[in-house]
């Protein structure tokens, strides 16, 4: 049996303890900076970690922690990261005290300084991070501000038509059982004006939802009509699980004018609280490029109600949860498509244990189905992914560590070409179908290392082309002929 660990290589995990949520992502030049909320151990207060990748977001280095609770704080939660015109980086985070929550800010004058002289102490806090203090606190009937999303304003004055300057913030307020989303704006990012509750104009698909949290907003240009729209990312907390999705439309003041109602972003067992990637302002061209955006999500299906002590990776290896790989999001006819970030095949070949299957298939016939079983080095089936033309399924219930789990299902839309991509990286499995129209992220505690993709064709299904990618030092593969360098990017 080959060496096996549940910890993925290409996905971000906490150095130790429990990764609670992505906090903010910033691209500055060729550098990626990921900040995430984590607990160093099960009973420890949450703080912010910082990881860094050069050029490709698959090989992450640990930096000193960015933020830790200070006197009077019981924990810190997620927020946002932006790069300012001056070159400084600002962190917006949720500060929790015994009396409530508020939004605070911190500044890093030169983000490159955080990459030098990393401490051997895993709990060291970076000396280059300077706290500013509270920037949003209780205001009238609105209290307990938290989970900020901060982006440059891109809207226009309704009278003059001139672009509005300053910054926009989306946040959550109110009791956790009855949260309310609000919109704020600011010119200097220190004094924030509460514009009011976020409302919807048109059918949102959220009319009966009571608990809507974790708002994020990005801009995307639709490849079909050429129009630039706002994409509002939100998470529904429903009966102990999280359901994350998006709405497409336009944010006008505090009203989101809906074009596409709430649409689920991922149908796997474990996906929640997606985060956008901000670009440092000096790197944004005069005419911004809205053709795509990079998204990360937390691979956990329960979110803040999760019990980390039940995770096999925590009891056996001292860590829990990871983030998804970065996803390139594009907009086509009002729907978001997600594909893996470029460079992934090369990263897999350079890894020790990750692997990927890609197949171009035809499942248009009514009885057609393509099943891909994930086989470990002892010949055991760890999970089965099936493409049925109009339905994608992920079944891990045959695995002893997932006995009784439901089968994840997601509807597929009619596509010119059916396709299936499966990425396995330790206990993280991500599936992309039909050019990114459907995605599934699921945790998989396999009994041993996955070394084969066993493909079964049912009915009139056809496999037009297939490729498996393994590390260059992979053990003997039985089944699909592995791809080698130069066959793809």
SULWO-V312671 format. One record per residue. N is the residue number from 1. RES is the residue in one letter. OMEGA is omega in degrees with one decimal (* if undefined). D_LAST is the distance of its C-alpha to the last C-alpha in Angstrom with 1 decimal. Layout:
n;res;omega;d_last
N;RES;OMEGA;D_LAST
N;RES;OMEGA;D_LAST
//
This chain:
n;res;omega;d_last
1;X;177.9;30.6
2;X;-179.7;27.6
3;X;179.6;27.7
4;X;172.5;26.9
5;X;177.1;27.0
6;X;-175.2;26.6
7;X;177.0;25.0
8;X;178.7;21.2
9;X;-172.7;19.1
10;X;176.7;16.4
11;X;178.8;18.9
12;X;171.0;21.7
13;X;173.7;25.1
14;X;177.5;28.4
15;X;175.1;29.3
16;X;175.4;32.4
17;X;-168.7;34.1
18;X;172.8;33.1
19;X;-175.5;30.4
20;X;-175.7;32.2
21;X;168.4;30.0
22;X;-179.0;27.4
23;X;179.0;29.6
24;X;-178.7;27.6
25;X;179.9;24.2
26;X;170.5;24.1
27;X;179.2;21.5
28;X;-173.3;23.2
29;X;177.5;21.3
30;X;-174.8;18.2
31;X;172.4;20.0
32;X;176.5;19.9
33;X;178.2;23.3
34;X;173.5;24.0
35;X;-179.8;27.7
36;X;178.1;28.8
37;X;179.7;32.2
38;X;172.7;33.2
39;X;-179.2;36.2
40;X;173.9;36.5
41;X;-168.0;38.6
42;X;-175.5;40.0
43;X;-177.2;43.0
44;X;176.7;41.7
45;X;-178.8;41.5
46;X;179.3;38.1
47;X;-179.8;36.6
48;X;171.7;33.4
49;X;-179.7;30.8
50;X;174.4;28.2
51;X;-170.2;24.7
52;X;174.5;22.4
53;X;-179.3;18.7
54;X;176.9;17.5
55;X;-177.2;14.6
56;X;-173.8;12.4
57;X;179.7;14.7
58;X;-178.8;14.2
59;X;-169.9;16.5
60;X;175.5;19.9
61;X;179.7;23.1
62;X;172.3;26.5
63;X;173.8;28.8
64;X;178.6;32.5
65;X;-178.2;33.5
66;X;-174.9;33.9
67;X;173.9;36.9
68;X;179.5;39.5
69;X;175.6;42.7
70;X;-174.8;45.6
71;X;179.6;49.3
72;X;180.0;50.1
73;X;177.6;46.6
74;X;173.1;45.9
75;X;176.7;42.1
76;X;179.6;39.3
77;X;-168.6;36.9
78;X;-177.8;33.8
79;X;-174.8;33.6
80;X;177.8;31.4
81;X;178.0;30.0
82;X;172.1;30.2
83;X;-174.8;29.8
84;X;-179.0;32.9
85;X;-178.8;33.6
86;X;-176.9;35.3
87;X;177.1;32.2
88;X;176.2;33.7
89;X;179.9;32.0
90;X;179.0;34.2
91;X;175.3;34.1
92;X;-171.8;36.0
93;X;178.9;36.9
94;X;177.2;39.5
95;X;-177.7;42.5
96;X;176.1;44.6
97;X;178.5;48.2
98;X;-177.3;51.0
99;X;178.8;52.1
100;X;-178.5;48.9
101;X;176.2;45.5
102;X;-177.9;44.7
103;X;179.7;41.8
104;X;178.5;41.5
105;X;173.7;39.5
106;X;-174.5;38.4
107;X;169.2;37.1
108;X;-174.1;34.8
109;X;179.3;35.8
110;X;-174.4;32.8
111;X;179.8;29.9
112;X;178.6;28.8
113;X;-178.2;32.1
114;X;-178.3;31.1
115;X;-176.6;28.5
116;X;174.2;31.3
117;X;178.8;34.0
118;X;-177.6;32.6
119;X;173.1;35.6
120;X;178.6;35.8
121;X;-176.4;37.6
122;X;-178.3;35.2
123;X;179.5;37.5
124;X;178.4;37.9
125;X;-174.8;37.6
126;X;-178.7;36.1
127;X;-178.3;38.9
128;X;178.5;37.0
129;X;-178.8;37.1
130;X;179.1;40.4
131;X;175.7;41.8
132;X;-177.8;43.3
133;X;-177.1;45.0
134;X;175.4;45.5
135;X;175.5;44.3
136;X;177.3;45.0
137;X;-178.1;47.9
138;X;179.5;50.2
139;X;178.6;51.5
140;X;-178.2;54.4
141;X;-178.2;53.5
142;X;-178.1;49.8
143;X;178.7;49.2
144;X;177.2;46.6
145;X;-176.4;43.7
146;X;175.4;40.4
147;X;-177.7;36.6
148;X;167.2;36.1
149;X;-176.9;33.3
150;X;179.0;33.6
151;X;173.4;32.0
152;X;177.4;33.2
153;X;177.5;35.5
154;X;-179.2;34.1
155;X;-173.3;37.1
156;X;176.3;40.0
157;X;-175.2;43.8
158;X;-179.0;45.3
159;X;-175.2;48.2
160;X;-176.4;46.9
161;X;-179.6;43.4
162;X;177.5;42.3
163;X;-179.8;39.2
164;X;-179.4;40.4
165;X;176.9;39.7
166;X;-171.0;39.2
167;X;-179.2;37.3
168;X;175.6;37.1
169;X;166.1;37.3
170;X;-178.3;37.1
171;X;177.1;38.8
172;X;175.5;40.6
173;X;173.2;44.4
174;X;-180.0;47.1
175;X;-176.5;47.8
176;X;177.6;44.8
177;X;179.3;46.4
178;X;-176.5;46.7
179;X;177.6;44.0
180;X;177.6;43.9
181;X;-179.4;41.1
182;X;179.5;42.2
183;X;176.5;41.1
184;X;173.4;42.1
185;X;-176.5;41.6
186;X;173.4;42.3
187;X;-173.6;42.5
188;X;178.4;42.4
189;X;176.7;40.5
190;X;175.8;43.7
191;X;-175.8;46.1
192;X;179.7;44.6
193;X;177.9;46.4
194;X;-178.7;46.4
195;X;176.3;46.1
196;X;179.1;46.6
197;X;175.0;45.1
198;X;178.6;42.0
199;X;-178.5;43.2
200;X;174.5;41.7
201;X;-175.2;42.8
202;X;-179.5;42.2
203;X;-176.2;41.2
204;X;-172.7;38.8
205;X;-177.7;38.7
206;X;-173.3;39.9
207;X;-177.1;43.6
208;X;-176.6;44.5
209;X;-179.5;42.2
210;X;-174.3;44.2
211;X;179.8;41.7
212;X;-173.2;38.8
213;X;171.2;37.0
214;X;-178.9;34.0
215;X;173.2;33.7
216;X;-178.4;30.7
217;X;176.8;30.2
218;X;175.5;27.3
219;X;177.7;27.1
220;X;175.7;24.9
221;X;-179.1;25.2
222;X;-177.7;25.5
223;X;-177.7;23.4
224;X;-177.2;26.3
225;X;176.6;29.4
226;X;-177.8;27.9
227;X;175.8;30.0
228;X;-178.8;29.1
229;X;170.0;30.2
230;X;175.1;30.7
231;X;-179.7;28.9
232;X;178.6;31.2
233;X;-179.3;29.7
234;X;177.4;32.5
235;X;176.1;33.2
236;X;171.1;36.2
237;X;-172.4;38.1
238;X;174.9;39.8
239;X;173.7;41.9
240;X;176.4;40.1
241;X;177.4;36.5
242;X;173.8;34.1
243;X;-176.4;32.6
244;X;-179.5;30.1
245;X;-174.6;29.4
246;X;169.1;29.6
247;X;177.9;31.9
248;X;178.8;31.1
249;X;179.9;33.9
250;X;174.2;35.5
251;X;178.0;37.2
252;X;-175.6;40.6
253;X;177.3;42.6
254;X;-177.0;42.7
255;X;175.5;42.0
256;X;179.8;38.7
257;X;-167.6;39.1
258;X;168.8;37.2
259;X;176.7;35.2
260;X;179.7;33.2
261;X;-176.0;35.0
262;X;-179.6;33.6
263;X;-176.9;30.6
264;X;-175.6;29.1
265;X;-176.3;25.7
266;X;-175.9;24.9
267;X;179.0;26.9
268;X;178.5;26.1
269;X;-166.8;28.8
270;X;175.6;27.6
271;X;177.4;26.5
272;X;170.8;28.6
273;X;179.0;29.2
274;X;179.3;26.0
275;X;174.9;25.6
276;X;175.6;24.3
277;X;177.3;22.6
278;X;177.1;24.9
279;X;177.4;24.1
280;X;-174.1;26.6
281;X;179.2;29.0
282;X;-178.4;28.8
283;X;-178.3;25.1
284;X;179.7;25.9
285;X;-179.4;26.5
286;X;172.8;29.9
287;X;-175.5;28.5
288;X;178.2;26.3
289;X;-179.6;23.0
290;X;-177.5;23.5
291;X;-179.2;20.6
292;X;176.2;18.9
293;X;177.5;19.6
294;X;179.9;18.3
295;X;170.0;20.4
296;X;173.5;21.2
297;X;174.7;23.8
298;X;178.6;26.0
299;X;179.1;25.6
300;X;-175.4;29.3
301;X;-174.0;31.2
302;X;178.2;34.5
303;X;-171.7;33.9
304;X;177.5;37.0
305;X;-178.7;39.2
306;X;175.2;37.1
307;X;-176.0;38.9
308;X;-177.5;36.6
309;X;-179.9;39.1
310;X;-177.6;38.2
311;X;179.5;34.6
312;X;-178.9;34.1
313;X;179.0;31.6
314;X;-177.9;34.4
315;X;-177.0;37.2
316;X;-171.3;35.3
317;X;173.8;33.0
318;X;177.6;34.4
319;X;177.5;31.7
320;X;174.9;30.9
321;X;173.9;28.3
322;X;173.9;24.8
323;X;173.5;22.8
324;X;167.0;20.0
325;X;177.1;16.4
326;X;179.7;16.0
327;X;175.2;15.9
328;X;-178.1;15.2
329;X;174.2;18.5
330;X;-177.9;19.5
331;X;-179.9;22.9
332;X;179.0;23.7
333;X;175.2;27.4
334;X;-179.7;28.4
335;X;177.8;26.0
336;X;173.5;23.1
337;X;-178.4;19.8
338;X;177.7;17.4
339;X;178.2;13.7
340;X;177.6;11.6
341;X;178.8;10.6
342;X;177.9;7.2
343;X;-176.2;6.0
344;X;179.2;7.7
345;X;178.3;6.2
346;X;179.3;6.7
347;X;179.1;9.9
348;X;179.1;11.0
349;X;-179.2;11.0
350;X;-177.9;12.9
351;X;176.3;15.2
352;X;-170.7;18.5
353;X;-176.0;18.8
354;X;177.8;16.1
355;X;-176.1;14.6
356;X;174.1;13.0
357;X;174.5;14.1
358;X;179.3;13.0
359;X;168.1;15.6
360;X;-170.2;16.7
361;X;173.8;20.5
362;X;178.3;23.8
363;X;-176.9;26.3
364;X;178.4;28.5
365;X;-174.9;31.6
366;X;-178.4;33.9
367;X;-173.4;33.9
368;X;176.9;30.1
369;X;173.0;28.1
370;X;179.6;25.1
371;X;176.6;25.4
372;X;178.3;23.0
373;X;175.6;24.8
374;X;-172.3;23.5
375;X;179.4;25.3
376;X;-173.1;26.2
377;X;173.1;27.1
378;X;178.2;30.7
379;X;-178.3;29.9
380;X;176.3;30.7
381;X;-179.4;29.1
382;X;179.8;28.0
383;X;177.6;27.0
384;X;174.6;26.4
385;X;-176.5;24.3
386;X;175.5;25.6
387;X;-176.3;24.6
388;X;179.3;27.9
389;X;178.9;27.1
390;X;-178.0;28.9
391;X;174.0;28.5
392;X;-179.8;25.9
393;X;176.9;27.5
394;X;-176.9;26.7
395;X;176.6;29.5
396;X;-172.0;29.9
397;X;178.1;33.6
398;X;179.4;33.9
399;X;-178.5;32.7
400;X;-179.8;35.8
401;X;-179.1;34.5
402;X;-179.1;34.0
403;X;177.8;37.1
404;X;178.9;38.4
405;X;177.5;35.3
406;X;175.2;35.0
407;X;177.3;32.3
408;X;-178.5;29.9
409;X;176.6;29.8
410;X;-179.2;28.1
411;X;177.1;28.9
412;X;177.2;26.4
413;X;179.5;27.0
414;X;-178.1;27.1
415;X;177.5;23.7
416;X;179.9;23.0
417;X;174.3;20.4
418;X;-178.8;20.5
419;X;-178.2;17.4
420;X;175.0;17.1
421;X;-179.0;14.5
422;X;180.0;16.1
423;X;178.3;15.2
424;X;-178.8;17.8
425;X;-173.6;18.4
426;X;-179.7;22.0
427;X;179.4;24.2
428;X;175.7;21.7
429;X;176.2;20.3
430;X;-176.7;18.5
431;X;175.4;18.4
432;X;-179.2;17.0
433;X;172.4;18.7
434;X;175.8;18.9
435;X;178.8;16.3
436;X;176.4;17.4
437;X;180.0;21.1
438;X;174.9;21.9
439;X;175.5;20.7
440;X;173.2;22.4
441;X;-178.1;22.5
442;X;172.3;24.8
443;X;179.0;26.1
444;X;176.0;26.5
445;X;178.6;28.9
446;X;178.9;28.2
447;X;-179.4;30.8
448;X;-174.4;28.4
449;X;174.9;24.7
450;X;-176.8;22.6
451;X;-176.0;21.5
452;X;170.6;21.3
453;X;-177.5;20.6
454;X;-172.0;23.7
455;X;177.6;23.4
456;X;178.4;26.7
457;X;-177.6;27.3
458;X;177.4;30.5
459;X;-176.7;32.6
460;X;177.3;31.1
461;X;-179.4;27.5
462;X;171.4;25.0
463;X;-177.0;21.5
464;X;179.5;19.9
465;X;177.7;16.6
466;X;-178.4;15.3
467;X;172.5;12.8
468;X;-179.5;13.4
469;X;-179.8;11.4
470;X;173.9;13.8
471;X;-179.3;14.5
472;X;179.0;15.0
473;X;-175.7;18.6
474;X;173.3;18.9
475;X;-179.6;22.3
476;X;-179.0;23.0
477;X;173.9;21.3
478;X;-179.3;23.6
479;X;-175.4;22.3
480;X;177.8;18.9
481;X;-178.4;17.3
482;X;176.6;14.4
483;X;-179.2;11.0
484;X;-177.6;10.5
485;X;179.7;8.3
486;X;-178.4;7.1
487;X;175.7;7.1
488;X;-178.9;3.8
489;X;*;0.0
//
